[in-house]
Every structure is written in structure tokens, then in C-alpha cells.
């Protein structure tokens, strides 16, 4: 529940984040939790999901640019090196994953 006002509503779409959380809770023997948006909250939830997706896209582009600049720069200075590629990949992964700190689920649209 997002606002706790209603017992029924639109459930969050299971993706790998929600799947991981469920698996973790199962491992820890915690009761399963469902994320539900009621009809009043749904428009706000859709908006927040759209913002999350936008951030995700821009971070992926940023990660790609970071990787290219780092690898191209190190090739220019020291020639091709595996360490520069690995450092670029690690940095790019960090940038791409940063938006997940503010993860927001997608909600199934009520037909
Ligand atoms: Zn609500």
C-alpha cells in the first residue's frame, strides 16, 4: 500500500527489483508485501514512474559517455589497457544504477 487508505487498487508490475525484494523477504521469512496504488494515488504514481524512467534513460546515456571518454582518454595517453576498460565499466555501472536508489515501480493500468 502506498497511502494505506484502501485495500484494493492497482498492483505494481513485478520487475527484477520487486522480484529481488520478494526473494529477499522470503529468505528472511518476512511476510510477502504487495505494492498497491489506489485510484486516487494512481495518477501520481504514474507521474513518479515516468520521472524515474526519464532519470534511468539519462543515466544510461551518461554512463555510456563516461565509459567512452574514460577509455578513449586512456588510449590516447597510455594505449589500450584492460584496466581502463574495467574502470570504465565499473564507473558506468555505478552511474547507470544510481537512479535505483529512488526506485519507483510501474503500475498495471486498470482496463
Ligand atoms: Zn492511495
Backbone and ligand atoms as CSV (ligand in chain L), in Angstrom:
chain,resi,resn,atom,element,x,y,z
A,1,UNK,N,N,0.838,-1.202,0.000
A,1,UNK,CA,C,0.000,0.000,0.000
A,1,UNK,C,C,0.868,1.245,0.000
A,2,UNK,N,N,0.489,2.201,-0.762
A,2,UNK,CA,C,1.272,3.431,-0.807
A,2,UNK,C,C,0.722,4.471,0.161
A,3,UNK,N,N,-0.595,4.633,0.226
A,3,UNK,CA,C,-1.158,5.632,1.130
A,3,UNK,C,C,-1.887,4.987,2.296
A,4,UNK,N,N,-2.190,3.681,2.175
A,4,UNK,CA,C,-2.827,2.960,3.272
A,4,UNK,C,C,-4.293,3.292,3.452
A,5,UNK,N,N,-4.909,3.921,2.449
A,5,UNK,CA,C,-6.304,4.308,2.592
A,5,UNK,C,C,-7.259,3.228,2.112
A,6,UNK,N,N,-6.819,2.448,1.133
A,6,UNK,CA,C,-7.706,1.445,0.561
A,6,UNK,C,C,-7.032,0.093,0.529
A,7,UNK,N,N,-7.852,-0.943,0.511
A,7,UNK,CA,C,-7.304,-2.296,0.484
A,7,UNK,C,C,-7.176,-2.823,-0.936
A,8,UNK,N,N,-7.907,-2.205,-1.857
A,8,UNK,CA,C,-7.839,-2.665,-3.234
A,8,UNK,C,C,-7.309,-1.555,-4.116
A,9,UNK,N,N,-6.731,-1.943,-5.231
A,9,UNK,CA,C,-6.186,-0.948,-6.145
A,9,UNK,C,C,-5.375,-1.622,-7.218
A,10,UNK,N,N,-4.548,-0.848,-7.880
A,10,UNK,CA,C,-3.730,-1.358,-8.964
A,10,UNK,C,C,-2.399,-1.869,-8.419
A,11,UNK,N,N,-2.100,-3.157,-8.656
A,11,UNK,CA,C,-0.828,-3.676,-8.141
A,11,UNK,C,C,0.361,-3.218,-8.981
A,12,UNK,N,N,1.521,-3.157,-8.331
A,12,UNK,CA,C,2.750,-2.825,-9.042
A,12,UNK,C,C,3.137,-3.989,-9.942
A,13,UNK,N,N,3.662,-3.674,-11.113
A,13,UNK,CA,C,4.107,-4.715,-12.035
A,13,UNK,C,C,5.402,-5.324,-11.521
A,14,UNK,N,N,5.427,-6.652,-11.464
A,14,UNK,CA,C,6.628,-7.322,-10.976
A,14,UNK,C,C,7.753,-7.151,-11.990
A,15,UNK,N,N,8.847,-6.541,-11.551
A,15,UNK,CA,C,10.036,-6.483,-12.388
A,15,UNK,C,C,11.188,-7.064,-11.573
A,16,UNK,N,N,12.426,-6.889,-12.036
A,16,UNK,CA,C,13.507,-7.572,-11.333
A,16,UNK,C,C,13.773,-6.972,-9.958
A,17,UNK,N,N,13.453,-5.687,-9.777
A,17,UNK,CA,C,13.642,-5.071,-8.462
A,17,UNK,C,C,12.650,-5.666,-7.460
A,18,UNK,N,N,11.371,-5.707,-7.849
A,18,UNK,CA,C,10.341,-6.252,-6.971
A,18,UNK,C,C,10.585,-7.748,-6.743
A,19,UNK,N,N,10.995,-8.471,-7.791
A,19,UNK,CA,C,11.315,-9.889,-7.653
A,19,UNK,C,C,12.437,-10.118,-6.652
A,20,UNK,N,N,13.465,-9.265,-6.715
A,20,UNK,CA,C,14.601,-9.390,-5.791
A,20,UNK,C,C,14.164,-9.119,-4.361
A,21,UNK,N,N,13.345,-8.067,-4.173
A,21,UNK,CA,C,12.867,-7.730,-2.825
A,21,UNK,C,C,12.037,-8.885,-2.264
A,22,UNK,N,N,11.163,-9.472,-3.115
A,22,UNK,CA,C,10.327,-10.589,-2.654
A,22,UNK,C,C,11.178,-11.785,-2.260
A,23,UNK,N,N,12.209,-12.055,-3.072
A,23,UNK,CA,C,13.091,-13.181,-2.793
A,23,UNK,C,C,13.814,-12.948,-1.466
A,24,UNK,N,N,14.279,-11.709,-1.254
A,24,UNK,CA,C,14.970,-11.353,-0.015
A,24,UNK,C,C,14.056,-11.536,1.191
A,25,UNK,N,N,12.827,-11.025,1.046
A,25,UNK,CA,C,11.876,-11.142,2.158
A,25,UNK,C,C,11.551,-12.598,2.443
A,26,UNK,N,N,11.463,-13.421,1.377
A,26,UNK,CA,C,11.220,-14.843,1.549
A,26,UNK,C,C,12.378,-15.513,2.283
A,27,UNK,N,N,13.605,-15.136,1.899
A,27,UNK,CA,C,14.793,-15.698,2.541
A,27,UNK,C,C,14.827,-15.338,4.022
A,28,UNK,N,N,14.382,-14.129,4.339
A,28,UNK,CA,C,14.406,-13.655,5.730
A,28,UNK,C,C,13.129,-14.033,6.486
A,29,UNK,N,N,12.258,-14.811,5.807
A,29,UNK,CA,C,10.990,-15.234,6.426
A,29,UNK,C,C,10.081,-14.074,6.800
A,30,UNK,N,N,10.158,-13.000,6.029
A,30,UNK,CA,C,9.265,-11.869,6.257
A,30,UNK,C,C,8.006,-12.075,5.417
A,31,UNK,N,N,6.870,-11.604,5.879
A,31,UNK,CA,C,5.649,-11.782,5.105
A,31,UNK,C,C,5.726,-11.051,3.762
A,32,UNK,N,N,5.137,-11.645,2.747
A,32,UNK,CA,C,5.127,-11.036,1.430
A,32,UNK,C,C,4.352,-9.728,1.454
A,33,UNK,N,N,4.853,-8.740,0.731
A,33,UNK,CA,C,4.200,-7.435,0.721
A,33,UNK,C,C,3.834,-7.096,-0.699
A,34,UNK,N,N,2.653,-6.525,-0.868
A,34,UNK,CA,C,2.241,-6.112,-2.197
A,34,UNK,C,C,2.162,-4.594,-2.262
A,35,UNK,N,N,2.688,-4.057,-3.340
A,35,UNK,CA,C,2.619,-2.613,-3.517
A,35,UNK,C,C,1.400,-2.303,-4.365
A,36,UNK,N,N,0.482,-1.546,-3.797
A,36,UNK,CA,C,-0.775,-1.255,-4.479
A,36,UNK,C,C,-1.011,0.254,-4.490
A,37,UNK,N,N,-1.454,0.745,-5.621
A,37,UNK,CA,C,-1.837,2.149,-5.720
A,37,UNK,C,C,-3.355,2.218,-5.856
A,38,UNK,N,N,-4.008,2.982,-4.997
A,38,UNK,CA,C,-5.451,3.129,-5.116
A,38,UNK,C,C,-5.764,4.106,-6.250
A,39,UNK,N,N,-7.043,4.216,-6.576
A,39,UNK,CA,C,-7.411,5.025,-7.745
A,39,UNK,C,C,-7.021,6.492,-7.588
A,40,UNK,N,N,-7.033,6.999,-6.334
A,40,UNK,CA,C,-6.635,8.396,-6.128
A,40,UNK,C,C,-5.137,8.591,-6.332
A,41,UNK,N,N,-4.368,7.579,-5.933
A,41,UNK,CA,C,-2.907,7.710,-5.981
A,41,UNK,C,C,-2.346,7.402,-7.366
A,42,UNK,N,N,-3.091,6.632,-8.165
A,42,UNK,CA,C,-2.547,6.115,-9.423
A,42,UNK,C,C,-1.970,7.198,-10.348
A,43,UNK,N,N,-2.679,8.318,-10.576
A,43,UNK,CA,C,-2.088,9.332,-11.465
A,43,UNK,C,C,-0.746,9.836,-10.945
A,44,UNK,N,N,-0.634,10.048,-9.628
A,44,UNK,CA,C,0.621,10.496,-9.026
A,44,UNK,C,C,1.706,9.429,-9.185
A,45,UNK,N,N,1.301,8.152,-9.041
A,45,UNK,CA,C,2.253,7.054,-9.187
A,45,UNK,C,C,2.778,6.970,-10.616
A,46,UNK,N,N,1.883,7.163,-11.581
A,46,UNK,CA,C,2.281,7.128,-12.992
A,46,UNK,C,C,3.283,8.241,-13.283
A,47,UNK,N,N,3.040,9.394,-12.660
A,47,UNK,CA,C,3.931,10.540,-12.854
A,47,UNK,C,C,5.316,10.236,-12.275
A,48,UNK,N,N,5.322,9.660,-11.068
A,48,UNK,CA,C,6.602,9.371,-10.425
A,48,UNK,C,C,7.351,8.281,-11.178
A,49,UNK,N,N,6.612,7.307,-11.749
A,49,UNK,CA,C,7.249,6.269,-12.543
A,49,UNK,C,C,7.879,6.872,-13.808
A,50,UNK,N,N,7.156,7.797,-14.430
A,50,UNK,CA,C,7.670,8.440,-15.644
A,50,UNK,C,C,8.950,9.204,-15.333
A,51,UNK,N,N,8.983,9.867,-14.164
A,51,UNK,CA,C,10.187,10.600,-13.765
A,51,UNK,C,C,11.350,9.645,-13.516
A,52,UNK,N,N,11.050,8.516,-12.898
A,52,UNK,CA,C,12.083,7.506,-12.639
A,52,UNK,C,C,12.657,6.976,-13.955
A,53,UNK,N,N,11.756,6.686,-14.926
A,53,UNK,CA,C,12.209,6.162,-16.214
A,53,UNK,C,C,13.050,7.180,-16.973
A,54,UNK,N,N,12.661,8.455,-16.850
A,54,UNK,CA,C,13.415,9.514,-17.512
A,54,UNK,C,C,14.830,9.584,-16.943
A,55,UNK,N,N,14.916,9.511,-15.603
A,55,UNK,CA,C,16.211,9.547,-14.932
A,55,UNK,C,C,17.047,8.342,-15.337
A,56,UNK,N,N,16.388,7.184,-15.452
A,56,UNK,CA,C,17.069,5.949,-15.834
A,56,UNK,C,C,17.703,6.105,-17.226
A,57,UNK,N,N,16.925,6.664,-18.155
A,57,UNK,CA,C,17.413,6.856,-19.527
A,57,UNK,C,C,18.600,7.805,-19.554
A,58,UNK,N,N,18.486,8.952,-18.860
A,58,UNK,CA,C,19.565,9.933,-18.915
A,58,UNK,C,C,20.820,9.392,-18.228
A,59,UNK,N,N,20.653,8.583,-17.198
A,59,UNK,CA,C,21.817,7.988,-16.537
A,59,UNK,C,C,22.493,6.956,-17.427
A,60,UNK,N,N,21.691,6.227,-18.224
A,60,UNK,CA,C,22.289,5.249,-19.139
A,60,UNK,C,C,23.112,5.961,-20.196
A,61,UNK,N,N,22.606,7.082,-20.702
A,61,UNK,CA,C,23.354,7.862,-21.682
A,61,UNK,C,C,24.632,8.395,-21.039
A,62,UNK,N,N,24.493,8.922,-19.809
A,62,UNK,CA,C,25.649,9.443,-19.072
A,62,UNK,C,C,26.697,8.368,-18.835
A,63,UNK,N,N,26.244,7.164,-18.524
A,63,UNK,CA,C,27.162,6.054,-18.279
A,63,UNK,C,C,27.933,5.708,-19.551
A,64,UNK,N,N,27.235,5.712,-20.681
A,64,UNK,CA,C,27.871,5.426,-21.965
A,64,UNK,C,C,28.921,6.466,-22.313
A,65,UNK,N,N,28.569,7.743,-22.091
A,65,UNK,CA,C,29.503,8.837,-22.375
A,65,UNK,C,C,30.726,8.728,-21.467
A,66,UNK,N,N,30.487,8.467,-20.156
A,66,UNK,CA,C,31.568,8.314,-19.195
A,66,UNK,C,C,32.532,7.214,-19.640
A,67,UNK,N,N,31.968,6.073,-20.050
A,67,UNK,CA,C,32.786,4.931,-20.464
A,67,UNK,C,C,33.646,5.287,-21.684
A,68,UNK,N,N,33.005,5.919,-22.686
A,68,UNK,CA,C,33.714,6.263,-23.918
A,68,UNK,C,C,34.843,7.252,-23.646
A,69,UNK,N,N,34.547,8.282,-22.822
A,69,UNK,CA,C,35.557,9.301,-22.539
A,69,UNK,C,C,36.730,8.692,-21.776
A,70,UNK,N,N,36.417,7.863,-20.767
A,70,UNK,CA,C,37.475,7.272,-19.953
A,70,UNK,C,C,38.370,6.352,-20.783
A,71,UNK,N,N,37.734,5.494,-21.607
A,71,UNK,CA,C,38.519,4.543,-22.402
A,71,UNK,C,C,39.280,5.279,-23.504
A,72,UNK,N,N,38.605,6.214,-24.188
A,72,UNK,CA,C,39.267,6.969,-25.250
A,72,UNK,C,C,40.426,7.773,-24.678
A,73,UNK,N,N,40.208,8.373,-23.497
A,73,UNK,CA,C,41.251,9.176,-22.862
A,73,UNK,C,C,42.454,8.345,-22.483
A,74,UNK,N,N,42.211,7.161,-21.946
A,74,UNK,CA,C,43.337,6.333,-21.513
A,74,UNK,C,C,44.087,5.756,-22.703
A,75,UNK,N,N,43.340,5.503,-23.806
A,75,UNK,CA,C,44.012,5.029,-25.024
A,75,UNK,C,C,44.920,6.129,-25.565
A,76,UNK,N,N,44.428,7.363,-25.525
A,76,UNK,CA,C,45.206,8.494,-26.020
A,76,UNK,C,C,46.485,8.686,-25.200
A,77,UNK,N,N,46.410,8.444,-23.902
A,77,UNK,CA,C,47.568,8.679,-23.033
A,77,UNK,C,C,48.497,7.473,-22.962
A,78,UNK,N,N,47.894,6.275,-22.810
A,78,UNK,CA,C,48.726,5.117,-22.472
A,78,UNK,C,C,48.476,3.918,-23.368
A,79,UNK,N,N,47.695,4.087,-24.442
A,79,UNK,CA,C,47.379,2.943,-25.269
A,79,UNK,C,C,46.266,2.125,-24.646
A,80,UNK,N,N,45.808,1.121,-25.392
A,80,UNK,CA,C,44.694,0.319,-24.905
A,80,UNK,C,C,45.103,-0.509,-23.685
A,81,UNK,N,N,44.291,-0.418,-22.636
A,81,UNK,CA,C,44.589,-1.194,-21.435
A,81,UNK,C,C,43.322,-1.762,-20.838
A,82,UNK,N,N,43.423,-2.998,-20.385
A,82,UNK,CA,C,42.262,-3.667,-19.813
A,82,UNK,C,C,41.788,-2.965,-18.547
A,83,UNK,N,N,42.731,-2.388,-17.786
A,83,UNK,CA,C,42.361,-1.734,-16.534
A,83,UNK,C,C,41.471,-0.525,-16.775
A,84,UNK,N,N,41.750,0.213,-17.841
A,84,UNK,CA,C,40.920,1.376,-18.159
A,84,UNK,C,C,39.514,0.937,-18.537
A,85,UNK,N,N,39.410,-0.184,-19.291
A,85,UNK,CA,C,38.097,-0.693,-19.686
A,85,UNK,C,C,37.317,-1.137,-18.446
A,86,UNK,N,N,37.994,-1.831,-17.530
A,86,UNK,CA,C,37.328,-2.307,-16.314
A,86,UNK,C,C,36.898,-1.137,-15.436
A,87,UNK,N,N,37.768,-0.148,-15.310
A,87,UNK,CA,C,37.423,1.030,-14.517
A,87,UNK,C,C,36.248,1.762,-15.155
A,88,UNK,N,N,36.270,1.845,-16.502
A,88,UNK,CA,C,35.174,2.486,-17.225
A,88,UNK,C,C,33.868,1.748,-17.025
A,89,UNK,N,N,33.932,0.420,-17.073
A,89,UNK,CA,C,32.727,-0.392,-16.879
A,89,UNK,C,C,32.184,-0.234,-15.464
A,90,UNK,N,N,33.073,-0.242,-14.468
A,90,UNK,CA,C,32.647,-0.116,-13.075
A,90,UNK,C,C,31.993,1.247,-12.845
A,91,UNK,N,N,32.629,2.299,-13.371
A,91,UNK,CA,C,32.078,3.650,-13.220
A,91,UNK,C,C,30.755,3.788,-13.942
A,92,UNK,N,N,30.681,3.223,-15.155
A,92,UNK,CA,C,29.450,3.311,-15.943
A,92,UNK,C,C,28.316,2.565,-15.252
A,93,UNK,N,N,28.619,1.388,-14.665
A,93,UNK,CA,C,27.599,0.610,-13.959
A,93,UNK,C,C,27.069,1.395,-12.772
A,94,UNK,N,N,27.983,2.054,-12.069
A,94,UNK,CA,C,27.592,2.849,-10.898
A,94,UNK,C,C,26.649,3.984,-11.310
A,95,UNK,N,N,27.006,4.668,-12.398
A,95,UNK,CA,C,26.166,5.775,-12.874
A,95,UNK,C,C,24.799,5.251,-13.303
A,96,UNK,N,N,24.789,4.124,-14.024
A,96,UNK,CA,C,23.529,3.575,-14.538
A,96,UNK,C,C,22.625,3.077,-13.415
A,97,UNK,N,N,23.227,2.617,-12.311
A,97,UNK,CA,C,22.438,2.040,-11.220
A,97,UNK,C,C,21.984,3.083,-10.206
A,98,UNK,N,N,22.578,4.267,-10.268
A,98,UNK,CA,C,22.275,5.321,-9.292
A,98,UNK,C,C,20.781,5.634,-9.162
A,99,UNK,N,N,20.021,5.715,-10.276
A,99,UNK,CA,C,18.589,6.041,-10.137
A,99,UNK,C,C,17.822,5.017,-9.312
A,100,UNK,N,N,18.329,3.784,-9.206
A,100,UNK,CA,C,17.603,2.756,-8.454
A,100,UNK,C,C,17.557,3.049,-6.962
A,101,UNK,N,N,18.383,4.002,-6.491
A,101,UNK,CA,C,18.286,4.445,-5.096
A,101,UNK,C,C,16.923,5.076,-4.858
A,102,UNK,N,N,16.336,5.608,-5.943
A,102,UNK,CA,C,14.995,6.186,-5.840
A,102,UNK,C,C,14.045,5.418,-6.741
A,103,UNK,N,N,14.125,4.096,-6.655
A,103,UNK,CA,C,13.312,3.236,-7.495
A,103,UNK,C,C,11.816,3.491,-7.281
A,104,UNK,N,N,11.071,3.462,-8.371
A,104,UNK,CA,C,9.620,3.554,-8.285
A,104,UNK,C,C,9.006,2.559,-9.254
A,105,UNK,N,N,8.079,1.711,-8.793
A,105,UNK,CA,C,7.555,0.646,-9.657
A,105,UNK,C,C,6.559,1.148,-10.709
A,106,UNK,N,N,6.403,0.340,-11.738
A,106,UNK,CA,C,5.375,0.576,-12.752
A,106,UNK,C,C,4.081,-0.062,-12.270
A,107,UNK,N,N,2.952,0.613,-12.487
A,107,UNK,CA,C,1.675,0.046,-12.074
A,107,UNK,C,C,0.876,-0.370,-13.296
A,108,UNK,N,N,0.256,-1.535,-13.175
A,108,UNK,CA,C,-0.561,-2.031,-14.269
A,108,UNK,C,C,-1.732,-1.071,-14.453
A,109,UNK,N,N,-2.029,-0.747,-15.699
A,109,UNK,CA,C,-3.148,0.163,-15.921
A,109,UNK,C,C,-4.448,-0.621,-15.840
A,110,UNK,N,N,-5.411,-0.045,-15.135
A,110,UNK,CA,C,-6.709,-0.700,-14.962
A,110,UNK,C,C,-7.498,-0.572,-16.247
A,111,UNK,N,N,-7.782,-1.694,-16.861
A,111,UNK,CA,C,-8.542,-1.668,-18.121
A,111,UNK,C,C,-10.040,-1.573,-17.868
L,1,ZN,ZN,ZN,-3.920,5.750,-2.279
